[in-house]
Amino acid sequence: MGSLPHVVEDCGGVVQLFSDGTIYRSKDIGFPMPIINDESVLFKDCLFDKTYNLHLRLYKPTSISLSSPTKKLSIILYLHGGGFCVGTREWPNCHNCCLKLASGLNALVVAPDYRLAPEHRLPAAMEDGLSALQWLQAQVLSDKGDAWVNGGKVDYDQVFVLGDSSGGNIAHHLAVQIGVGSTRLAPVRVRGYILLAPFFGGVARTKSEEGPSEQLLNLEILDRFWRLSMPAGASRDHPLANPFGPGSLNLELVALDPIMVIVGGCELLRDRGEDYARRLKEMGKKIEYVEFEGKQHGFFTNDPYSEASEEVIQVMKKFVIENSS
């Protein structure tokens, strides 16, 4: 008799891969944070991809900014984190984060789910990020589009893609694929990209990766996410993981819309984010790098109403204003 299937990869009990290839996903996750009741923001769910049964959540401030009552809402496409393997718009940290983004940036926040690994390895997540933008375009172009999007109070010419961790990686690939001006998405116009601690990798370790583990993250977890999400047989130098790997596109030849990178000073991924921003700046790209001293991975997403997170909102708001025309 053959042995019973056993766990070969375990993401904290949330996702388990068994020796026979079967996958278990837990729906009973004990989140350490409550769902915030922010009555200044309305939200609802929409199906955006029938093929894969993918939904997104829209967040809309209930009141117009008093400082500019005639100004339309900008749009923030929020791509959640989770190492490409876990996470959803419904998780309390993602939901609370989007509430804060909507109220803090006076924006319509569009928070799509995307297919997760290992059931759907990369580039599935990148494809779904683009699909969400195409859904947005379809709502604008249709007479029967979603009223929150094309009801006259939203400026679809002012779209910003905000990616958190693995979502930051997706945002980078969208920036490269869509290109300056996002002409294929017209009349939707992406003005810039905000990468919040982007999840990039590489075979060679960085100093921050070899440093002390974080409270919620360590190198073993990062490596496991890459093993589960990358195309079969690929290393961490694959172009989907490492923007500057041996087989990656030469970004000097790619025109990019403005990009902002935000990281915590105590993150394992700190050096990856800093190196990404430095290299793009040396190539002449319009890029900003902001580091929050002493902060670990997820400090904004997991506590979006903290004092430090309010500073993040102000940094983001400045970036949005400066790149809105």
CORZIKA-V763469 format. One record per backbone hydrogen bond with DSSP energy under -0.5 kcal/mol. CO is the residue of the C=O (numbers start at 0). NH is the residue of the N-H. E is the energy in kcal/mol with one decimal. If there is no record, write none. Layout:
co: (CO	CO)
nh: (NH	NH)
e: (E	E)
This chain:
co: (5	8	9	10	10	13	14	15	16	16	17	21	23	26	27	28	35	36	37	39	41	43	45	48	48	53	53	54	55	56	57	58	59	64	65	67	72	73	74	74	75	75	76	76	77	78	81	81	83	87	90	91	92	93	94	95	96	97	98	99	100	101	105	106	107	108	108	109	109	110	111	115	120	122	123	124	125	126	127	128	129	130	131	132	133	134	135	136	137	141	145	145	146	152	153	154	155	157	158	158	159	159	160	160	161	162	162	163	164	164	164	165	166	167	168	169	170	171	172	173	174	178	179	181	182	184	188	188	190	191	192	192	193	193	194	194	195	197	205	207	216	217	218	219	220	221	222	223	224	225	228	230	234	236	237	237	240	240	241	244	248	249	250	252	254	257	258	259	260	261	262	263	266	268	269	270	271	272	273	274	275	276	277	278	279	280	284	285	287	289	290	291	291	294	295	297	298	300	302	305	306	307	308	309	310	311	312	313	314	315	316	317	318	320)
nh: (18	16	11	13	14	25	10	23	7	8	20	17	15	28	29	30	37	38	40	61	59	57	55	52	53	47	48	112	45	110	43	108	41	67	68	70	154	107	76	159	77	109	78	161	79	163	84	85	116	90	94	95	96	97	98	99	100	101	102	103	104	106	73	108	75	58	110	77	111	56	79	119	123	126	127	128	129	130	131	132	133	134	135	136	137	138	139	140	141	144	148	149	150	72	155	157	188	74	190	191	76	161	162	193	78	164	195	166	167	168	198	169	170	171	172	173	174	175	176	177	178	181	182	184	185	187	158	190	257	160	194	259	162	195	196	261	164	199	209	210	213	221	222	223	224	225	226	227	228	229	121	233	237	246	240	241	200	242	244	247	250	252	253	254	179	192	287	194	289	196	291	266	269	272	273	274	275	276	277	278	279	280	281	282	284	283	286	258	260	262	292	264	294	265	298	301	302	303	305	309	310	311	312	313	314	315	316	317	318	319	320	321	322	323)
e: (-2.4	-2.7	-1.2	-2.1	-0.8	-2.4	-3.3	-2.7	-3.3	-1.6	-2.3	-2.9	-2.4	-0.8	-0.5	-1.3	-1.0	-0.9	-1.6	-3.1	-3.0	-3.0	-2.8	-0.7	-2.1	-2.5	-1.7	-2.5	-2.8	-2.7	-1.8	-2.1	-3.1	-0.7	-0.6	-1.6	-3.4	-2.9	-0.5	-2.8	-0.8	-3.2	-0.6	-3.2	-0.6	-2.8	-1.9	-2.1	-2.9	-1.4	-2.8	-2.9	-2.0	-2.1	-2.0	-2.0	-2.3	-2.4	-2.2	-3.3	-2.1	-1.6	-0.9	-0.7	-2.5	-2.1	-0.6	-2.4	-0.7	-1.9	-0.5	-1.8	-1.7	-2.3	-2.0	-1.8	-1.9	-2.0	-1.9	-1.4	-2.3	-2.0	-1.9	-2.2	-2.2	-2.0	-1.7	-2.0	-1.4	-1.3	-1.1	-2.5	-0.9	-2.9	-1.0	-1.9	-2.2	-2.5	-3.5	-0.9	-2.7	-0.6	-0.6	-3.1	-2.7	-0.6	-3.2	-2.6	-0.8	-1.5	-2.2	-2.1	-2.4	-2.0	-2.0	-2.3	-2.4	-2.1	-2.4	-3.3	-1.7	-1.5	-0.5	-1.9	-1.3	-2.1	-2.3	-0.6	-0.6	-2.1	-0.5	-2.7	-2.5	-0.7	-0.9	-2.7	-3.2	-1.4	-1.6	-0.6	-2.6	-1.9	-2.6	-2.0	-2.4	-1.9	-2.5	-2.2	-1.6	-2.4	-2.9	-2.4	-1.8	-0.5	-2.1	-3.0	-2.3	-0.6	-1.7	-1.6	-1.0	-1.7	-1.4	-0.5	-0.6	-2.2	-2.2	-3.5	-2.9	-3.1	-2.7	-1.5	-1.2	-2.1	-2.5	-2.6	-2.1	-2.2	-2.5	-2.6	-2.1	-2.2	-2.2	-1.2	-2.5	-1.6	-1.1	-2.1	-2.8	-2.2	-0.7	-3.1	-1.7	-2.4	-1.6	-2.9	-0.5	-0.5	-1.6	-1.6	-1.3	-1.7	-2.3	-1.8	-2.1	-2.7	-2.8	-2.0	-1.8	-2.6	-2.6	-2.5	-1.2	-1.2)
